[in-house]
Amino acid sequence: MSLVFCKKCVMDGTAKEITFDESGTCNFCRQAEKSLKEIELEKPNLSKIIEKIKKDGTGKDYDVLIGLSGGVDSSTCLHHTVRLGLRPLAFSVDNGWNLTEKADENIMKLVEGLKVPFFRYTIDLKKFKELQAAFIKAGQINIEIPTDHLIYATSYEMAAQYGITWIVSGGNVSEESVMPKSFGYEPRDLTHIKAVYKWATGKKLTGLPMCGLLKFNYYRWWKKIKVFYLLDYL
């Protein structure tokens, strides 16, 4: 089955969920096509969403929170956020892999050039590397879970701290339509993260930004924090 390839994309039988239609095109291609059509129908609503975000930000210092990595997606998001007349608070968090100064240089050029308030979120890098090592030692399929959870937890934490209702994400359907469940696991599952860490180290995980189910529901339903995928509308 691993030698069976989709006629349209690079997916093959290593994805356990793969199926093919009569033309030899896989289910992941069809799902991506469906998602792209759905978001295309939403694009005319951009102006209404921007007005809603501005209304929710009335009386506050910021309209949106946006995390910056120094990469193209988040950089593009920040540029268009300002162009659309929104007031962003930008932040970055270093997970220990920014080995060159290029990412930080890009971030500072952006925030200084656009005159955007910027916050550098610092974490216990020694503890975080220990968590990353635990996922490698445990043979986890998705060893990016610690980083994904870190960004997720810090984003909601900062939005709540500054009274921001909207988080702008660089995620988008065009680049991220296909991800088989068998290729990874849900990074929001804090119970799973703690279990992997305890299995590998024998210790309880503390000292890092974390967001479990109860805290997420507090942020989502009590604080009314929402995530907006701006690039899908552009």
TORPA-769290 format. One line per 2 residues: their letters; for each residue z, y negated, x negated of N, C-alpha, C. Coordinates in steps of 0.05 Angstrom, whole numbers. Layout:
N
A	Z/Y/X/Z/Y/X/Z/Y/X ~ ...;
This chain:
234
MS	0/24/-16/0/0/0/0/-25/-17 ~ 13/-24/-41/14/-48/-59/-14/-55/-69;
LV	-33/-37/-67/-60/-42/-77/-78/-53/-55 ~ -67/-56/-31/-82/-68/-9/-79/-98/-9;
FC	-101/-113/-11/-100/-142/-13/-111/-155/12 ~ -101/-178/18/-112/-195/40/-139/-205/31;
KK	-158/-207/49/-185/-217/42/-185/-247/39 ~ -164/-261/48/-164/-290/49/-144/-302/29;
CV	-122/-289/24/-101/-301/6/-93/-280/-15 ~ -71/-286/-30/-63/-269/-52/-42/-248/-43;
MD	-34/-248/-18/-13/-229/-9/-24/-201/-9 ~ -6/-182/-16/-13/-154/-16/10/-137/-5;
GT	7/-111/-9/26/-92/3/54/-92/-10 ~ 58/-108/-30/86/-111/-41/104/-125/-21;
AK	92/-139/-2/107/-150/21/108/-129/43 ~ 132/-119/48/135/-96/66/126/-103/94;
EI	126/-128/101/120/-136/129/90/-140/134 ~ 74/-137/113/45/-144/116/30/-126/135;
TF	13/-139/151/-6/-124/168/-33/-139/166 ~ -54/-125/174/-81/-137/172/-95/-135/198;
DE	-111/-155/204/-128/-154/228/-154/-141/222 ~ -173/-140/241/-198/-126/237/-215/-138/215;
SG	-210/-164/209/-226/-177/188/-214/-173/160 ~ -190/-160/159/-177/-156/133/-159/-179/125;
TC	-155/-198/144/-137/-221/139/-109/-214/147 ~ -89/-222/130/-62/-213/135/-47/-231/156;
NF	-25/-220/165/-9/-234/185/4/-260/174 ~ 7/-262/148/19/-286/136/-2/-309/138;
CR	-27/-303/134/-48/-323/137/-49/-333/166 ~ -48/-315/184/-49/-322/213/-25/-339/221;
QA	-2/-332/210/22/-348/217/20/-376/205 ~ 9/-378/180/6/-404/168/-14/-421/183;
EK	-36/-409/192/-55/-423/208/-43/-434/234 ~ -26/-417/247/-13/-425/272/6/-448/266;
SL	22/-447/244/41/-468/238/27/-494/232 ~ 4/-493/218/-11/-517/211/-22/-530/237;
KE	-31/-514/255/-41/-525/281/-19/-538/297 ~ 4/-525/297/27/-536/311/36/-563/300;
IE	38/-565/274/47/-590/262/25/-612/264 ~ 0/-604/266/-22/-623/270/-19/-637/297;
LE	-9/-622/317/-5/-634/343/19/-653/343 ~ 37/-650/324/61/-667/322/56/-694/308;
KP	35/-695/292/30/-718/275/29/-745/290 ~ 17/-746/314/16/-771/329/44/-782/337;
NL	64/-765/335/92/-773/342/107/-786/319 ~ 94/-790/296/108/-801/273/121/-828/279;
SK	106/-846/291/116/-873/296/141/-872/314 ~ 141/-854/334/164/-852/352/188/-841/337;
II	184/-822/319/206/-811/303/218/-832/284 ~ 200/-848/272/209/-869/254/226/-889/269;
EK	217/-897/293/233/-915/310/260/-904/317 ~ 260/-878/323/286/-864/330/305/-865/306;
IK	294/-859/282/310/-860/258/322/-888/253 ~ 305/-908/256/315/-936/253/336/-943/273;
KD	333/-934/298/352/-939/319/379/-926/312 ~ 378/-901/302/402/-886/295/416/-899/271;
GT	401/-914/255/413/-926/231/423/-954/236 ~ 420/-964/261/430/-991/267/459/-994/262;
GK	466/-1015/247/494/-1021/241/505/-1005/217 ~ 487/-989/204/495/-973/181/481/-984/156;
DY	491/-975/133/479/-984/108/452/-971/103 ~ 449/-946/113/425/-931/107/414/-917/132;
DV	388/-914/133/375/-899/154/373/-869/148 ~ 367/-863/123/362/-835/115/374/-829/88;
LI	379/-803/83/387/-793/57/364/-776/46 ~ 358/-779/20/336/-763/9/344/-754/-19;
GL	342/-728/-24/348/-717/-50/323/-718/-68 ~ 327/-726/-93/305/-728/-112/308/-708/-134;
SG	286/-694/-140/285/-675/-162/269/-686/-186 ~ 253/-707/-180/235/-717/-200/207/-705/-198;
GV	205/-686/-179/179/-672/-174/162/-687/-154 ~ 138/-677/-149/119/-692/-133/127/-694/-103;
DS	139/-673/-91/145/-673/-63/166/-694/-56 ~ 189/-692/-70/210/-711/-63/202/-740/-71;
ST	187/-743/-93/178/-769/-101/159/-781/-80 ~ 141/-765/-70/123/-774/-48/138/-782/-23;
CL	158/-766/-17/175/-771/6/189/-799/4 ~ 200/-804/-20/214/-829/-23/195/-853/-21;
HH	171/-850/-33/151/-872/-32/144/-878/-2 ~ 139/-858/13/131/-862/41/154/-871/59;
TV	178/-862/52/202/-870/67/205/-901/65 ~ 201/-911/41/203/-940/37/179/-954/51;
RL	155/-943/48/131/-954/60/133/-956/90 ~ 147/-938/102/150/-937/131/173/-955/141;
GL	185/-969/122/206/-989/130/233/-977/134 ~ 238/-953/124/265/-941/126/282/-949/102;
RP	308/-948/106/327/-955/85/340/-929/74 ~ 330/-918/52/341/-893/42/364/-896/22;
LA	381/-877/22/400/-873/-1/390/-848/-15 ~ 383/-851/-41/373/-828/-56/395/-816/-73;
FS	393/-790/-78/412/-777/-96/399/-754/-111 ~ 410/-746/-133/401/-722/-147/425/-706/-156;
VD	420/-680/-159/441/-663/-169/428/-645/-190 ~ 440/-644/-214/430/-628/-236/443/-600/-236;
NG	426/-579/-233/437/-552/-233/437/-539/-261 ~ 432/-556/-281/433/-546/-309/406/-539/-320;
WN	385/-541/-304/358/-533/-313/340/-556/-320 ~ 351/-581/-318/335/-604/-326/337/-607/-357;
LT	322/-590/-370/324/-588/-399/309/-611/-414 ~ 291/-624/-399/277/-647/-411/286/-673/-397;
EK	279/-695/-408/286/-720/-396/265/-730/-376 ~ 243/-715/-373/221/-724/-356/229/-727/-327;
AD	244/-707/-316/252/-709/-288/270/-733/-283 ~ 290/-737/-300/308/-760/-297/293/-786/-301;
EN	273/-786/-319/257/-810/-324/241/-817/-299 ~ 229/-797/-286/214/-801/-262/232/-812/-240;
IM	256/-800/-237/274/-809/-216/282/-838/-220 ~ 288/-846/-244/297/-874/-249/274/-893/-245;
KL	250/-886/-252/227/-903/-247/223/-907/-217 ~ 227/-886/-202/223/-888/-173/244/-906/-160;
VE	269/-900/-165/291/-915/-152/292/-945/-161 ~ 286/-949/-186/286/-977/-196/261/-992/-186;
GL	238/-978/-187/213/-991/-177/214/-997/-148 ~ 226/-980/-132/227/-984/-103/252/-998/-94;
KV	270/-1003/-114/296/-1017/-108/312/-1001/-87 ~ 316/-976/-92/330/-958/-74/357/-951/-86;
PF	379/-953/-71/405/-945/-80/405/-915/-88 ~ 418/-909/-110/416/-882/-121/444/-872/-130;
FR	449/-846/-123/475/-834/-130/469/-808/-145 ~ 482/-804/-168/478/-779/-184/502/-761/-178;
YT	498/-739/-164/519/-721/-157/524/-702/-180 ~ 548/-701/-190/555/-684/-212/570/-659/-203;
ID	565/-636/-215/579/-612/-208/590/-599/-234 ~ 607/-579/-230/618/-563/-252/596/-544/-262;
LK	581/-553/-282/558/-537/-292/566/-510/-303 ~ 590/-508/-315/599/-483/-326/604/-463/-303;
KF	616/-472/-281/621/-455/-258/594/-447/-245 ~ 576/-466/-243/551/-461/-230/534/-441/-246;
KE	534/-443/-272/519/-424/-289/531/-396/-286 ~ 558/-395/-282/571/-370/-278/562/-357/-251;
LQ	558/-374/-231/548/-364/-205/519/-355/-208 ~ 503/-370/-222/475/-361/-226/474/-334/-241;
AA	491/-332/-261/492/-307/-277/500/-283/-259 ~ 518/-288/-240/527/-267/-222/503/-257/-205;
FI	486/-275/-196/463/-266/-180/443/-250/-197 ~ 440/-257/-223/422/-242/-240/434/-215/-246;
KA	460/-214/-252/474/-189/-257/473/-170/-233 ~ 475/-181/-209/475/-165/-185/446/-156/-177;
GQ	426/-165/-191/399/-157/-186/389/-167/-159 ~ 397/-191/-152/389/-203/-126/359/-211/-127;
IN	345/-207/-105/316/-213/-104/312/-242/-108 ~ 328/-259/-95/324/-288/-97/347/-300/-113;
IE	343/-305/-138/364/-316/-155/365/-346/-153 ~ 348/-358/-136/349/-387/-131/369/-394/-109;
IP	381/-374/-97/400/-379/-75/422/-398/-83 ~ 435/-396/-106/456/-415/-113/446/-444/-113;
TD	422/-449/-124/411/-476/-125/404/-485/-97 ~ 391/-468/-81/384/-476/-53/409/-483/-37;
HL	430/-467/-41/455/-472/-26/468/-498/-36 ~ 467/-503/-62/478/-527/-73/465/-552/-61;
IY	439/-552/-60/424/-575/-48/431/-579/-19 ~ 431/-556/-5/438/-556/24/466/-567/29;
AT	485/-558/14/513/-566/18/517/-596/10 ~ 506/-604/-13/510/-632/-21/496/-651/-3;
SY	473/-644/8/458/-661/26/475/-667/51 ~ 486/-647/64/502/-651/88/528/-666/81;
EM	540/-659/59/565/-672/51/561/-702/47 ~ 539/-710/33/534/-738/29/526/-752/54;
AA	509/-740/71/501/-752/96/526/-758/113 ~ 545/-739/114/569/-744/130/586/-765/118;
QY	588/-766/91/605/-785/77/595/-814/82 ~ 569/-818/83/557/-844/86/549/-851/114;
GI	555/-833/133/549/-838/161/519/-838/167 ~ 504/-822/152/475/-821/155/468/-798/174;
TW	451/-803/193/443/-783/213/419/-766/205 ~ 402/-777/188/377/-763/182/375/-757/152;
IV	368/-732/145/362/-724/118/332/-719/116 ~ 319/-733/98/290/-729/94/286/-707/73;
SG	271/-687/80/266/-664/62/237/-664/53 ~ 233/-655/28/206/-652/17/193/-625/25;
GN	207/-609/40/195/-584/49/172/-589/68 ~ 152/-572/68/128/-577/85/113/-551/90;
VS	100/-550/112/85/-526/121/61/-520/102 ~ 48/-541/93/24/-536/77/29/-520/51;
EE	52/-525/39/58/-511/14/77/-488/17 ~ 90/-486/40/112/-466/43/110/-450/69;
SV	85/-443/76/82/-428/101/89/-399/99 ~ 86/-388/75/88/-359/72/112/-351/55;
MP	131/-337/66/154/-326/51/164/-301/65 ~ 155/-278/58/164/-253/71/195/-250/68;
KS	208/-241/89/237/-238/88/245/-218/66 ~ 228/-199/60/235/-179/40/233/-191/12;
FG	223/-215/8/221/-228/-18/246/-244/-24 ~ 264/-247/-6/288/-264/-11/310/-259/9;
YE	327/-280/12/349/-278/30/358/-306/38 ~ 372/-309/60/380/-335/70/401/-348/52;
PR	394/-371/40/413/-384/21/437/-397/35 ~ 436/-400/61/458/-413/75/482/-394/79;
DL	478/-368/74/498/-348/79/520/-349/57 ~ 540/-365/62/561/-369/42/578/-344/37;
TH	581/-327/57/595/-302/54/582/-284/33 ~ 555/-284/34/539/-268/15/543/-279/-13;
IK	542/-306/-16/545/-318/-42/572/-312/-55 ~ 593/-315/-38/620/-310/-48/623/-280/-56;
AV	611/-263/-40/613/-234/-46/600/-227/-72 ~ 576/-238/-77/562/-232/-103/578/-243/-126;
YK	589/-267/-124/605/-278/-145/630/-261/-151 ~ 644/-253/-130/668/-237/-133/662/-210/-145;
WA	639/-198/-137/631/-172/-148/626/-174/-178 ~ 613/-196/-186/605/-199/-214/628/-208/-232;
TG	646/-224/-221/667/-237/-238/695/-228/-232 ~ 699/-216/-208/726/-209/-200/743/-232/-191;
KK	730/-256/-188/745/-280/-181/735/-292/-154 ~ 751/-308/-143/744/-322/-118/728/-347/-125;
LT	706/-352/-111/689/-375/-117/701/-401/-106 ~ 707/-420/-124/717/-446/-116/705/-467/-135;
GL	708/-492/-128/701/-514/-146/672/-523/-146 ~ 656/-513/-126/629/-521/-123/624/-530/-94;
PM	604/-548/-90/598/-555/-62/588/-531/-46 ~ 601/-526/-24/594/-503/-7/594/-510/22;
CG	578/-497/38/576/-503/66/573/-477/82 ~ 595/-468/94/594/-444/111/586/-450/139;
LL	587/-430/156/577/-433/184/593/-454/200 ~ 620/-454/197/636/-473/212/630/-502/203;
KF	628/-506/177/623/-533/167/595/-542/175 ~ 575/-523/174/548/-530/183/548/-539/212;
NY	562/-524/229/563/-532/257/577/-559/261 ~ 596/-565/245/609/-591/246/589/-613/239;
YR	574/-609/218/554/-629/210/532/-632/231 ~ 523/-609/241/500/-608/259/507/-618/287;
WW	529/-610/298/535/-616/326/554/-639/330 ~ 573/-642/311/593/-664/314/583/-689/301;
KK	572/-687/276/561/-710/262/532/-716/270 ~ 519/-697/284/492/-701/294/472/-705/271;
IK	476/-692/248/458/-695/225/434/-678/229 ~ 410/-689/225/385/-675/229/368/-677/203;
VF	350/-657/200/332/-657/177/304/-663/186 ~ 291/-682/172/264/-690/180/245/-683/157;
YL	224/-668/164/204/-659/144/180/-679/144 ~ 184/-701/130/165/-723/131/137/-715/123;
LD	134/-699/102/108/-692/91/90/-678/112 ~ 102/-664/130/87/-651/151/71/-671/168;
YL	81/-695/170/68/-715/187/48/-733/171 ~ 46/-727/145/28/-743/128/5/-727/117;
